[in-house]
Amino acid sequence: MNKLPTYFEARKWASFRIQNLTQVDMTAIDFLLEKQLGLTTVELLSHYRDVMTAEQWQKFQVNVDQLVSGKPVQYIVGQADFYGLTLAVTPAVLIPRVETEELIDWVLTETAGYQNDPLRVLDIGTGSGAIAIALKKNRPNWQVTASDISDGALKVAEKNARRLQTSITFIQSDLFQNLTGSFDLIVSNPPYIAISEKSEMDASVIENEPAIALFAPQNGLAIYQRLAHEADRYLTSAGRLFLEIGFRQQAQVENIFHTSMPAATVIAKHDVAGHERMIEIKK
């Protein structure tokens, strides 16, 4: 392409670059264009005939090359969309998934009667801060604490909270190790993938996203076992624990909590695709 392309022509060029790839589609190309150019989806469509600058075109080609090499588009642009928010992401944090948005929906629905109360809420394994920030944005009166074992992840989460003007307390902690007090709600999307499942995963995930946020021992159940053993002491008398789970873990996770917290009520919920995805534990 000798002359500078329009946005439309650049998009078409990118479509040929990815046509033989099974793990990349035009959604990623559009996301790349929108974030690089600072445009919404509607704005990109209305500016399709605009000509790229030389700098924009060069950067777009480099970005597409990275995409073709297997780097997730969110890491390329340093941003991910989650629950109506745009979050900064780096390889220090897991890329927020749409399935976790369903966990947010469930938490907000189940606690609708307490939306104006100053509930004490804990997000364990906050990563980019996605869950904590989404909850705080939708429930400004909640007192939200977010923890993570990774200092690198906490730096990203704190940056997101500042930019999105959400007042959240961040603590570096291995689960409850450095936490005190009790919470009305504990929410977590912990690592739950078994090491043995690596062969079933996309190479781009294994090679780019932090293993500490993906994999857990004991066939992916180790964090649930620790949470079941420790959470009761950190929940208020009517406290609730909301967890994301792997799509084949429901029965095992239910059994873990029935055994460790026999007086609690355990409720499972499937995602919109019908997969096992979430667990609520009520004291």
Secondary structure as the mmCIF struct_conf table of DSSP 4:
data_model
#
loop_
_struct_conf.conf_type_id
_struct_conf.id
_struct_conf.beg_label_comp_id
_struct_conf.beg_label_asym_id
_struct_conf.beg_label_seq_id
_struct_conf.end_label_comp_id
_struct_conf.end_label_asym_id
_struct_conf.end_label_seq_id
BEND BEND1 LYS A 3 LYS A 3
HELX_LH_PP_P HELX_LH_PP_P1 LEU A 4 PRO A 5
STRN STRN1 THR A 6 THR A 6
HELX_RH_AL_P HELX_RH_AL_P1 TYR A 7 ARG A 17
BEND BEND2 ILE A 18 ILE A 18
TURN_TY1_P TURN_TY1_P1 GLN A 19 ASN A 20
BEND BEND3 THR A 22 GLN A 23
HELX_RH_AL_P HELX_RH_AL_P2 MET A 26 LEU A 37
TURN_TY1_P TURN_TY1_P2 GLY A 38 GLY A 38
HELX_RH_AL_P HELX_RH_AL_P3 THR A 41 SER A 46
TURN_TY1_P TURN_TY1_P3 HIS A 47 ARG A 49
BEND BEND4 ASP A 50 ASP A 50
STRN STRN2 VAL A 51 VAL A 51
HELX_LH_PP_P HELX_LH_PP_P2 MET A 52 THR A 53
HELX_RH_AL_P HELX_RH_AL_P4 ALA A 54 VAL A 68
TURN_TY1_P TURN_TY1_P4 SER A 69 GLY A 70
HELX_RH_AL_P HELX_RH_AL_P5 VAL A 73 VAL A 77
TURN_TY1_P TURN_TY1_P5 GLY A 78 GLY A 78
STRN STRN3 GLN A 79 PHE A 82
TURN_TY1_P TURN_TY1_P6 TYR A 83 GLY A 84
STRN STRN4 LEU A 85 ALA A 88
TURN_TY1_P TURN_TY1_P7 PRO A 91 ALA A 92
BEND BEND5 VAL A 93 VAL A 93
HELX_LH_PP_P HELX_LH_PP_P3 LEU A 94 PRO A 96
HELX_RH_AL_P HELX_RH_AL_P6 VAL A 98 GLU A 110
TURN_TY1_P TURN_TY1_P8 THR A 111 THR A 111
HELX_RH_3T_P HELX_RH_3T_P1 ALA A 112 TYR A 114
TURN_TY1_P TURN_TY1_P9 GLN A 115 ASN A 116
BEND BEND6 ASP A 117 ASP A 117
STRN STRN5 ARG A 120 ILE A 124
BEND BEND7 GLY A 125 GLY A 125
TURN_TY1_P TURN_TY1_P10 GLY A 127 GLY A 129
HELX_RH_AL_P HELX_RH_AL_P7 ALA A 130 ASN A 138
TURN_TY1_P TURN_TY1_P11 PRO A 140 ASN A 141
BEND BEND8 TRP A 142 TRP A 142
STRN STRN6 GLN A 143 ASP A 148
BEND BEND9 ILE A 149 ILE A 149
HELX_RH_AL_P HELX_RH_AL_P8 ASP A 151 ARG A 163
TURN_TY1_P TURN_TY1_P12 LEU A 164 GLN A 165
STRN STRN7 THR A 169 GLN A 172
BEND BEND10 ASP A 174 ASP A 174
TURN_TY1_P TURN_TY1_P13 LEU A 175 ASN A 178
BEND BEND11 GLY A 181 GLY A 181
STRN STRN8 PHE A 183 SER A 188
STRN STRN9 ILE A 193 ILE A 193
HELX_RH_3T_P HELX_RH_3T_P2 ILE A 195 GLU A 200
BEND BEND12 MET A 201 MET A 201
HELX_RH_AL_P HELX_RH_AL_P9 ALA A 203 ASN A 208
BEND BEND13 GLU A 209 GLU A 209
HELX_RH_3T_P HELX_RH_3T_P3 ALA A 211 ALA A 213
TURN_TY1_P TURN_TY1_P14 LEU A 214 LEU A 214
STRN STRN10 PHE A 215 PHE A 215
TURN_TY1_P TURN_TY1_P15 PRO A 217 LEU A 221
HELX_RH_AL_P HELX_RH_AL_P10 ALA A 222 GLU A 230
HELX_RH_3T_P HELX_RH_3T_P4 ALA A 231 TYR A 234
STRN STRN11 LEU A 235 GLU A 244
TURN_TY1_P TURN_TY1_P16 PHE A 247 ARG A 248
HELX_RH_AL_P HELX_RH_AL_P11 GLN A 250 SER A 260
TURN_TY1_P TURN_TY1_P17 PRO A 262 ALA A 263
BEND BEND14 ALA A 264 ALA A 264
STRN STRN12 THR A 265 HIS A 270
TURN_TY1_P TURN_TY1_P18 VAL A 272 ALA A 273
BEND BEND15 GLY A 274 GLY A 274
STRN STRN13 GLU A 276 LYS A 282
#
